[in-house]
Amino acid sequence: MKKFLFLLCVVLSANTFSQNTTNDTLEKVITRVADTVAGQSGNWQFAIKDRLFVCITDENNNRMRIVSPITELYNLTEKELLNSLVANFHTALDVKYAISDEVLWSVYIHPLKELQEAQFEDAILQVYNAAETFGTIYSSTNLSFPGNTQKKERENTKPKELKLQKG
């Protein structure tokens, strides 16, 4: 009997913490926080404070990504590219700088079903901050891991804060 109760508790607690986020959940958040929204379920383009975002999902393969273009590859200096790689380790946190199709992007990638609504909102904020601070402090939040080569430049500078509207 004790074994059965233990297993029942394990199963119930696992269900309590599991998520089942869908495109409908993401669409509600995007519609609530964005200034403009276009596209269709699983492929949205939206803007917040004139910054373009794209959110793409694949429900069958349990994947989701939010991206925001920063600049075309030919505009980048070697120093900016190296700083973005350092930032990927120290200050970009859950967001990464990445290059695709000759464009530098701020990117957040996560399994879709396991994503919580608060994580999704935070991901949008981090993508925004990483894109906005590219070329200066290269940061998605106010947090950083030790060893940042730009630490002295960052000491008196914080990333722009973006407040999402709660609806």
C-alpha positions in Angstrom: 0.0 0.0 0.0 2.8 2.4 0.9 4.5 1.7 -2.5 1.2 2.4 -4.3 0.7 5.7 -2.5 4.3 6.7 -3.2 3.9 6.0 -6.9 0.5 7.8 -7.0 2.2 10.9 -5.4 5.0 10.8 -8.0 2.6 10.6 -10.9 0.4 13.4 -9.5 3.3 15.7 -8.8 4.7 15.0 -12.3 1.4 16.0 -13.8 1.3 19.2 -11.7 4.6 20.4 -13.0 4.2 19.3 -16.6 3.1 21.9 -19.2 1.2 21.5 -22.4 1.7 24.9 -24.0 0.2 25.2 -27.4 0.1 27.7 -30.2 -3.1 29.1 -28.7 -1.3 29.9 -25.5 1.5 31.7 -27.3 -0.9 33.6 -29.5 -2.8 35.0 -26.5 0.5 36.2 -25.0 1.7 37.7 -28.2 -1.6 39.5 -28.8 -1.5 40.9 -25.3 2.1 42.2 -25.3 2.7 43.2 -28.9 1.9 46.6 -30.5 1.1 44.8 -33.8 0.6 41.2 -34.8 0.4 39.5 -38.2 0.7 35.9 -39.4 -1.0 32.7 -38.5 -0.9 30.1 -35.8 2.7 28.9 -35.4 4.2 31.7 -37.5 3.7 35.1 -36.1 5.4 38.4 -36.9 4.9 41.1 -34.3 6.4 44.3 -33.1 7.1 45.9 -29.7 8.4 49.5 -29.7 9.3 49.3 -33.4 11.3 46.1 -32.9 10.3 43.3 -35.2 9.9 39.7 -33.8 9.1 36.4 -35.4 7.8 33.5 -33.4 7.8 30.1 -35.2 6.6 26.8 -33.6 6.5 23.2 -34.6 3.9 21.5 -32.4 4.7 18.0 -34.0 8.3 18.3 -33.0 7.7 20.3 -29.8 9.9 23.3 -30.8 9.5 27.0 -30.5 11.7 30.0 -31.3 11.5 33.7 -31.1 13.9 35.8 -33.2 14.5 39.4 -33.9 16.8 40.7 -36.6 19.6 43.0 -35.5 21.6 43.9 -38.7 22.8 42.4 -41.9 26.1 40.5 -41.7 28.0 42.9 -43.9 27.4 45.7 -41.4 29.2 43.8 -38.6 32.8 44.4 -37.5 35.0 41.6 -36.3 34.9 43.2 -32.8 31.1 43.1 -32.7 31.1 39.4 -33.8 33.6 38.5 -31.1 31.7 40.5 -28.5 28.5 38.7 -29.4 30.2 35.3 -28.9 31.5 36.5 -25.5 28.0 37.7 -24.6 26.6 34.3 -25.6 28.6 32.9 -22.7 28.3 35.7 -20.1 25.4 38.1 -20.7 23.0 36.9 -23.2 21.7 34.2 -20.8 18.7 32.4 -22.4 19.0 34.3 -25.6 21.8 33.9 -28.1 23.2 35.9 -31.0 23.2 33.9 -34.2 23.7 34.3 -37.9 21.3 33.0 -40.5 20.6 34.1 -44.1 23.3 36.8 -43.8 21.5 38.4 -40.9 22.5 38.6 -37.2 19.6 37.7 -35.0 18.7 37.7 -31.3 17.3 34.1 -30.8 15.5 32.2 -28.1 14.8 28.5 -28.6 12.8 26.2 -26.3 10.7 23.1 -26.3 7.1 24.3 -26.8 5.1 22.0 -24.5 7.4 22.6 -21.5 7.4 26.4 -21.9 5.5 28.2 -19.2 3.6 31.5 -20.0 5.9 33.5 -17.7 9.0 32.0 -19.4 7.6 33.0 -22.8 7.0 36.6 -21.7 10.6 36.6 -20.2 11.9 35.2 -23.5 10.3 38.1 -25.5 11.9 40.5 -23.0 15.3 38.9 -23.4 15.2 38.8 -27.2 14.3 42.5 -27.1 17.1 43.5 -24.7 19.7 41.4 -26.5 18.8 43.0 -29.8 18.6 46.6 -28.4 21.9 46.3 -26.5 23.9 44.8 -29.4 27.0 46.9 -30.0 27.0 48.4 -26.5 26.6 46.0 -23.6 25.3 42.9 -25.4 23.0 41.8 -22.7 19.5 40.2 -22.4 19.1 41.0 -18.7 20.8 42.8 -15.8 22.5 39.5 -14.9 25.9 38.4 -16.1 28.2 35.5 -15.4 31.8 36.4 -14.2 34.6 36.8 -16.6 32.9 39.2 -19.0 35.6 41.0 -21.1 33.4 44.1 -21.3 32.8 44.3 -17.5 34.3 47.8 -17.1 32.1 49.2 -20.0 29.0 47.5 -18.4 29.4 48.7 -14.8 27.4 51.9 -15.2 25.1 50.7 -18.0 22.0 48.6 -17.8 19.9 47.1 -20.6 16.8 49.0 -21.6 13.8 47.7 -19.6 10.7 46.7 -21.5 7.5 46.2 -19.6 5.0 43.9 -21.1 1.3 44.8 -20.8 -0.8 42.6 -18.7 -4.2 42.1 -20.2 
